[in-house]
Amino acid sequence: MKRFIAVTAAVVAAFGLGTAGAQQKTRISIGTGGTAGVYYPLGGGLAAVISKYVPNVDATAEVTAGSVANLQLIGGGKSDIGFTMADSAWDAYNGLEKFKDKKVPVRALAVFYPNRMQVATLEGKGIEKMTDLKGKRVATGAPASGTEVMSMRLIEAFGMDPNKDVTRERLSLAESVNALKDGKVDALTWVGGVPTPGLTDLAATPGKKIKLVDHGDGAEAMRKKYGPIYVKNKILANAYPGETRDTTNVDVWNLLVVPESASEDLIYQVTKTLFEKKDELVKVHKDAAFLSLDNQMTGASPIPFHPGALKYFKEKGLKVN
């Protein structure tokens, strides 16, 4: 990719390994998500850290529809780094589901933090459990988002047809929150960090009481059909104002991914910067605290790592496959 060739030249020159003389800074694009979620602020923090510490590189966080869109952008040569859920990355790598017409030559840069499926409704909607969504209007995520992919699988795991048993609204998180506030939908699904700003805003709305719906038992059926990507977990009480119960949920890890063709030198520098400047990302969102070398070679990423990332992991003493 021309973009990566240019960036590599800048990095090589900056470290005294190539031609002398000043190099023009090169811009790289980071695909994130909607402004109400976690990908976008974390992507902004990552862009700032890369721009500050990787010589001759300027990184910019871009608003996107989320995981699927980010993978499509990478596949089309329009993005250099992307946030994605592990299940969407697996589909893209193998040419499944939304990528059945075209595989994406994508590689993992890092396992980042656990993405938490959250099913939210409001008191008074008559929704106590997942099967109560049958016949209801449910916002299931924006088109080309990882939320939409996982939502369809979750609804299916509870014995419902997501295209027949619920009325799906394909909305972004910000649109979903507004629709729930306005009574245009009965519930929403969202996959992101906890707390997610948009859901915090919903919970803080006067006259509205948020309720998270237990759905952790869906993990087993999802694992049987789609592989060991999904795990049952728990969202603790008071994660959002007014929700005083612990609720079970399904988690999937978030990844940072890059094109297979990306420069090894560049990805090494970005990976090194990501881990060694982690504290600056934690100031942006607390879920960045999950970033750990201990999570990298555990199988949390279903796709292979980029050689530049593996070079850094090997330096840090990890056993690289």
N, C-alpha and C positions, 0 to 999 in steps of 0.2 A: 504493500500500500504506500502510495506516495507520501501520505501524511507521516507514516512511521519512518520512512527513509529520511525525511527532513528532520524529524525529532532526534533520530539516532545520531545524525551528523552533529547536531547541537550538543548532545550529551558527550559524544566522543571528544569533540573539541574542548568542551568545558573541563574535561579531566586530563587534558594534555596528551591525548592518545592519537590525535589526528592532526589535521592541518592547523597552522597557527592563525591567529587573527580572530577578531570578534565574530561571533555568529549571531544571526538574527534569531530572536526568540520565536519559537513555534508554538502555536496554540493546539491544545488537545481538548477534546470534548468528552464529558462524563455524562452518560445517560442516567437519569435519576428516576423521578416519579412526579406525582402531583404535589402542589405546594402545601396541601394539608397533611401529607404523610411524613414519613421519617427519611425516606431515600433522599428527598430534596435538600433538607438542611444538612444531612450527613455528607451528601455529595458536594454541597457548597463548602463545607469544612475541609473535605478531602482536596478539592480544587485549590483552596487557599494554601494548604500545607504543601501540595506538590509545587505550586507556583513559587512558594517561599524557599523551598529547600532543594528542589531538583533544578540544577543550573540550566538556564536558557530554555525553560519550558513554562508556558503559561497555560493553566488548565481552567476550564469553565464548566460549571454545572448547568445542564440543560433540563428544563421541565419536559417530561414525557408521560406517556400513559402507564409506564411501569415495565415490569420484567420482559414481557413478550416484545413490546416495542423496542426496548433496549437491545435485545438480541437481534431483532430485525435490522436495527440501525447498524449494529456491528457487522452483520452479514452483508449489508449493502455498502459497507465502507464509509458510513456517515458518522460513526462514533468510535472512540478509541478505548474507552473503559465504560463498563456498564454495571449497574446494580441489578441483580436478578435473584429470584428464588431458585433453589436447587432443582425443583421439579421442572420449571420452565427451561432451565439450562440443559437438563437431561433430554427433554423433548427436542430442543434445538440441535443438540449434538447428534442425536440419533434420527432426526427427521420425522418426528412423531407429532400427532395432534395438529397444532397450528403451523407446524413446520414440515408437514408431510410432503409438500411440494419442493422444499429446498432445505437441506441440512445447513447448519451454520458452523463454519470451522472456528469454534470458540474454545478457549482454554481458561481455566481458573487462575486468578491472581491471588485470591485469599478467600478463606471461609471467614465471614465477618461476624454476624450475630444471628441469634435465632429469630425467625420471623413468626409472629404469633397470629394465628387465625383468631379473629374476634367476630362474634355474631352478636349484634347489638339491636335492642328494641327499646321501647319505652313502657313504663308501667301503664296498664290500662289497655294494652293491645291484645291481651289474651294469649300471649306467647310465653309458655313456661319451659318448653323443651323443643328440640329440633323438629320433631314431627308436627308440631303446631304450626310450622311454616306452610304446611299444605293448604293450598287455596289462598295464600296471602300474597301481597305484593312485596317483593324483596329486591333491594338494590344489591347486585352481585358483582360490582366492580366495572371499571371502564373497559371497553373493547381493547384488546391487545395488552391487557394487564395480567400479572400473575395472580392477582386476587380473583379475577374471573375464572381462571383455570382451576384454582384450588377450591373455589366456591362450588363449582359444578361437581367436582369430585366429592366434596363433603356432603352436599345434598343427596347425591347418589348413594353415599355410604349409609344413609339413614332410610334407604328403601324408597326414595322418591325420584321421579324423573324431573330433572331441573328445567326441562323445556315444556313440561305439561302440568306438573303438580304445583308449581308456583308461577306467579306472573313476574318474570324477571325484568328489572330495569337496569340497563347497562350504563351505570353512572360512575363518575369519579368519586373519590371519597368526599370532597367538598360538596358535590352535587347530592350525594347520598345523604349526608348529614342534613342539608337543607330540606331535602324531600321528606326525611323522617320528622324533622321539626314541623313541617307544614302539613303533615298527615297524608302525603302523597304516596308514601310507602309504609309498610308495617314493620319492616326490619331491614338491616343492612349487614353485609358481610365485608370484612376488611382484613387484609393480612399485612401486618407491619409491626413495628416496635411498640412497646408498652412503657409509658403512655404515648399514644398517638395524638398529636395536637388537635386534629379534627374531632376526635372522640372526647377529648377533654372539653372542647368547646361545647359539644352536645350535652355533656353531663352538667356543665355549668349554666345551661340555659334556664332562666327562671320559669317555673311552672312545669318543667320536664324532669322526669326521673329516669335515668338510664338503667337498663337491665342487660347484663351479659348472659347469653344463653349457653348452658353447658353443652359441649359437643366432643369432649375428649374421647368418648367411646367410639367415635367414627374413625379413629386412627387405624384400628386393626383392619377394617375392611379396605381402607385406602392403601395400606401397606400390601395387602394380599393382591390387589389389582395393579398397583403402580410401582411396587418395589419399596425397599427399606429407606424411604426418604422422609416419611412422616412419623412423628412421635407424639405420644400423649403427654401433656404437660399441664400446668396450672397457672392461672392468672390470680395473683393474690388480692385479697380484699383491699379496698381503698386505692386501687390503681387509678380509678376514676372517681371524682366526687359523687357520693351518693350510692355507689355500688359497694356495699359493705360485706359481700360474701366472697369467699374463694370460689372460682369457677374453673372447671376443666376445659382444656382447649387442645388443639392440634398445632404443633410447631413444625416448621421446615426451616432449614438454615438459609440465610442469605449469603450470596457470593458476590465478589467483584470479579468480573470476567473481561477478557481482552481477546482480540483476534489471534488466531494461531500464528499469523504472519508478523505479529508485533516484534520489534527489536528486543533481543534478549538483554542488551545493555539497559535499555529504557525500562523494561519491566523489572529488572533487578533493582534499579534505582528507586522506582516507585514503590516496590514492595518493601525495601529497606526503610524508606521514608514513612510509609504507612505504619509500620510496627514501631519504629523508633520515635515517632512523633505522635503516638497514640494519645497521650495526655491532652494534646490540643484538640483532638476529635471528641474526647469524652466531655470537654467543655461545651461542645455543640449539642451533643445528645448522649445521655448516659448509657445507651445501648452499645456505644462504641467500646465500653469497658469489657464487652464479651470478646473483643478481638484478642486472640491469644495464639501463640505458636503451638500450644497444646492441642488446639482444635484442627490443625491443618492436615495432618496425615492420618486422620482417624476414619476416613471414609465419609465424612460429612459432605464432601464434594463428590458428586457422582460422575464428574467429568475430569479429564486429566488436567494437571497444573501446567502452566506455561514454564518453559525452561528457565526463564529469568527469575520467576518466583522460586523454583526449586533450587536455583543457585544460592539464593539468600537463605532458604531453609537449611540447606546443607551446611552453609557457613555457621549457622546457629546450632548445629549439632543434631538436627532432626534426621531420622532414618528415612531417606528418600527412596521410593520404589523405582 
